Structures are given as structure tokens and as C-alpha cells.
Amino acid sequence: MKSKVAQEFFKDTLQSMVKHGADLIRLDAFAYAIKKIDTNDFFIEPEIWDLLESVRKILEPLHAEILPEIYEHYTIPAKINEYGYFTYDFVLPLVILYTLYSGNPKQLAKWLKMSPKKQFTTLDTHDGIGVVDARDILTDEEIDYTSSELYKVGANVKRTYSSAAYNNLDIYQINSTYYSALGNDDKAYLLARAIQIFAPGIPQIYYVGLLAGENDLDLLEKTKEGRNINRHYYSEEEVANEVQRPIVACLLKLLAWRNRSAAFDLQGDIQVSATDKNEIKIIRTSTNGQDTAELTANVALKTFTIKENDQIILIEDQTDTKDI
């Protein structure tokens, strides 16, 4: 960004994106943008802040914002968020897996209480399921437990899929669809998405996750690219069939309800509590205090109830999903 050519390129590119309708622009892997001798070229301070500020100054008059993307210890995105930028919540995926594997909601409650509001939540992306992001939210023992359980509980997930044998040298991520990481279990998966919907921030749903996609072992073996396990190429016919599955239809309905509900105000209040009996409760309240949404879940039984303004919206019991 020091040269005039680079500055003009950034300005022209960003202005063109806004002109074509973008009001939130993701900066992919931005932490590697600064190259400096005798450093690892990753998130170099203070230069990285100068870069972000220069981009912000271009976009502010155009009423657009940036979304810096980074996989790293949760304190780094927290620092970015303190500067007023949107961030991703890459902690949530592993914490929810730990919660649903162990039946212990306390670490999840801890994270939900401290995570920022100005963020996009994820359970899955085109990359793998992040591990390093959750360190010190989960203990090393809890991370090891979650990783081990994923390979036991997960459907067709093997350690080798996240190794050099499948072109993955990133030891900080596990390659699997989120649905398969939960054993292709509809009840566990719907609860995971319900928790994401109630978490602070705006839920971002990856296309494979939206269709509750299983691990694509054929594409994985064909390409020997570990991340392709979660990059299935859906035909129009497949999509038409997938949206008829009960788990997908229910998820789409739940997301549509979330989008309509006034309780999910980005600046609204969030209350979280957990018990010793495998239960967690999350209450979202609009900024004006007039609308509420409440999730009460047993993370061991994978059962939950959702209410809006004290009216039951959805019950997931041990036998069936009941839409009321």
C-alpha cells in the first residue's frame, strides 16, 4: 500500500465492488498482506492496522465495510473487533462439537458470554473445521477429546484426510462436513444450527451445510485434496431432492424465522446460562426490549425448545420435531 500503483489498484477495485452492489467486502487471508524482513509475514503490527485503516477510509464514504478473515487464536479476531471491524467466529464450530460430544454446555456458555456481537458465526466453510481458534476457550485436553471423538463419532472421517497425504499441511484444521462430524445425525445437527442461530452475531451458512451434506469421499479420492471432502458439486436435481429432506426443510424454515424475528437485533441483549444437568438457555432481546427469542436445550439428549415472545416456535423432543 506504500506505492501509488498499489493504492490506486486498491481504490479502483474496492470502488468497483461497491458500484456492483457490495456493501460488505471480505479480505481473504489479509493477515499475510504485509511482507517484512525478519518476520513470519503474518499479522505484522502496526503495519496491518495501517492497511486496514487505509481500506476503511476508501469504503466509509461509500457506506461499505470490510470483513477481515483470519484463522488464529481467538484473541486476534477479538483485537480486530475492538477496532470496529466485523470478524468471523471460528471458535464456535469446535466448541459446539465439544458440547454435543460431551453433553457439557459450560464451555459453550462461557464463549457465548464473551464473544463479540459484530461478527459472522460459522460452523463450516470451504476450509476445514478450525482447531487453533478455540484454544484457551477449550483446554488442550478438551480439544484433544473433541478431535478424537470427531474421528470416532463422525461419519467416514479419518485422520489421514487432514494430512499431507491429502495435500493438507495445515494441522490446525480438520477436514469434514459439519453434518458428518456429527455422525450424519439429524437431531444433533439441527441443535448445532439452532445454537448458531442464537449465538452473538449473524449466522453464515455454507452451502454444503445448508443442505446437511455428507462427506464427499468420491471427490476427495479423485482429487486427493483434503478440503474437497466438504466441497461437493451439487447438480440442480440434487438440490431439488436435498431440500425435501426433513432436516433441510426444517433448517430452512428455522433460518427464515430467524431472519423475520425482531429479537435478533445485532445490538440487542443476549443472556446465556448453563446448568449441571446438560442444559443451556440463550435469550435474545431486541434493542427496544419489546421482542424476545429463547432457546432451551439439553445438549446430551439433543432436545430443545424455541420460543418467540413466550410462544413456542419449535420443539425437538426425543422422538420428533414438532412445528407449532
Secondary structure by P-SEA (a helix, b strand, c coil): cccaaaaaaaaaaaaaaaaacccccccccccccccccccccccccaaaaaaaaaaaaacccccbbbbbbbbccaaaaaaaaaabbbbbcaaaaaaaaaaaacccaaaaaaaaacccccbbbbcccccccccccccccccaaaaaaaaaaaaacccccccccccccccccccccccccccccccccaaaaaaaaaaaaacccbbbbccccccccccaaaaaaacccccccccccccaaaaaaaaacaaaaaaaaaaaaaaacccccccbbbbbbbccccbbbbbbbcccccbbbbbbbccccccbbbbccccccccccccccccc
